[in-house]
Amino acid sequence: MVTKRFFFACILILLAGLPILAGCAGSSTGSSSGGLKAGPGVDLNKKTITLGILSPYSGPVAGPVGIPIANGVKAFFYHVNDHGGINGFKVQFVEQDTQYSPQLEVQKYNQIRNQVLMIADSLGTQPTFAIKDLAAADHMLVSAATLSSALAREKYLILVGTPYRLQVENAFDYIVNKLGVKNPATAIIYQNDDYGQDGLTGYREAVSAYHLHDVAQVSFAVNDTDFTAQVAQLKASGAKYVFMTTLPTATATIIATAYKLGYNPQWILQSPAFSIQLLAVPALKPLISRAWVVSQGAAWGDTSVPGMKQMLEDQAKYFPKQQPDGYFEFGYAESYVTYAILKKAMENGDLTRDGLFRAFESLQSVDMGGLLPPAHYGSTPDQRVPTRDSVIYQVDATQPAGVKPLSSDFTGVAASQSHF
Amino acid sequence: MAYFLQLVFAGAAQGCIYALIGLGFSIIFKASQVINFAQGELLLVGTYVVASAVLNWHLPFLLALPLGLLVTILIGLLFERLVLRRMIGRPPFTILMITIGLDIILRTLVVVGWGSRTIPAATPFTVTSGFNVAGVHLGSSDLWTIAVTIVLCAALYYFFRRTRYGLAMRATALDQEAALAMGIDVRTVYALAWGLAAAITTLGGVLLAIDSLAIDPNFGNAALVAFPAIILGGLDSISGAVVGGVIIGLTSVLTAGYESRLPAVVGTGLHEVTPYLIMILILLIRPYGLFGSRKVERV
């Protein structure tokens, strides 16, 4: 006869064993066929590779940044799929809405970690910070759509583009060395988070490297709605060049507040501070048109760049409603690196996560069709900075992407010497 | 001196916005003892409707504004009629959770209806409209915000002191059962409170959006900033919401204006915590807020 105690003991053993069994199921996805080793996210029978996208599809960052980048990533691989895939393997995506929240990013990462071979797009400095240790524990490569210099040190994170910190340094190199302004009165306004701190680090390095006359370093909270105090400080400081490590909505309010207070310095926008959507705000359009943006890469529609024609065709074919947008271009360019890793791993016969990491380390340099300058990757933190160059753009509503280049692509003295 | 006065003016205008949003919280709490966590999303919907009416349907601002108010009043009334009325007598926590549900529904509706992109806010002014006095710029939008708040406070004072429905609301707030016994239609009072609160909060949102120039689906978070204001003023006090709003607005802007003169370890981000520090300090001295009613229970 089965006693109650025996029955409950069996239930307990079963419940205790379930997580172990589940863990085994999660980690025993490796297999091999035809000399090709495969890890999670690879189906050798159906010849598919599943990649993850962790991006805000709702919330304020979704429209201007998250969705265009994700569209760029998908357009790149839809094209690859339509042209035979990678050695016959088709790429598919598991997409999760993170709402730009670190907590949600972790939750969504944990939901998909056993379904994907790597993360093809993780948007945002703070969300990516939140999953970097989890990704390292899983040996999961993450293509991060962030330019935080602090994340360049991470073994399993792939950055594409010049970090924020170096963008700031290049901006002041342009003012001092290209325009020949000596000891300019400068200031920075930054949001009080990791993104802002990276801009501030670059600003402080630039002050020292270029002997800037630093007159103000002003911060604001992400939830601030009134910027009168910050702008009044900038005005009182007499700064002629003000660098903005902000996001588009704050950019709009700060510039409008300054104009209202009769303060009109040369605004220099960190790349995420600008969005072409700002030009759709009628009252703001004339105010922001004097501003500069520090970014890099080919101007939208410049078909003299080898990769531009293909990108425009893919955008028209797969995302016809997508407006000209630097973030779409970034997502598309970012995918050149992911593609190169997958291709290399395939050639090595190892489509496991460790195989992908070895492939990434052996890449050295990736050509991104001229959409962004070639990225270089090594194993030390300094070598993990993919690019150090920038282009200074002028905001220009007549241009397809809302900006036109003021300078050629260049790397300033401070940015070339900056150590991470 | 001009610098200080500029900050005081901006702080007063910002405080008036908090006061308007806080009034919405207080009116509902006073009438029904419910903290409405959907207040921010009512503000969001109203602001989006006004923006769309001006930019897409090309209505003049002065027509778009009542339209936005009407939409949020209707949402408030419908919510009260269809949901809250069935919850009378249920624990306050249950009702609070329902308002959180409404908050999520309204935000989702905004994303579905307008998308998650940043859109231009409706404004009747140019950015520079206003005038300068002794080096201080008095912007039209800020002047209007202060004027609207003063007029509205006077109107509410009159409403609660002199009108039949205002007195009914006060009686209901004091003792619901006694009010019923006196023949007051408590359901109408609740509906009135929700409609009034929705309209005042929306007005605060529209005035805030004028200065922001652009709005996005996170715009409703502005209501959270008003929260310390109503707590320190006294949750059930109309005048407390106004005084609390102005105190929070002034201290927040003044701290932001002077924090860079403090050592970095103290100054950086100080204005973010100042409203909460003041709130804690005042609650330590007056646990029911500056103007809140002290509850006495017979045990």
Interface residues (C-beta under 8 A of the other chain):
Chain A: P56 Y57 S58 G59 P60 A62 G63 P64 I67 N192 A216 Q217 V218 S219 F220 A221 N223 D224 T225 D226 T228 A229 Q230 A232 Q233 A236 P248 T249 A252 T253 A256 T257 Y259 K260 L261 G262 S275 Q277 L278 A280 V281 P282 A283 L284 L287
Chain B: Y3 Q6 L7 A10 A13 Q14 I17 V111 G115 S116 R117 T118 I119 P120 A121 T123 T126 V127 T128 G130 N132 H137 G139 L208 D211 S212 L213 A214 I215 D216 P217 N218 N221 A222 L224 V225 S252 V253 L254 T255 A256 G257 S260 T268 G269 H271 E272
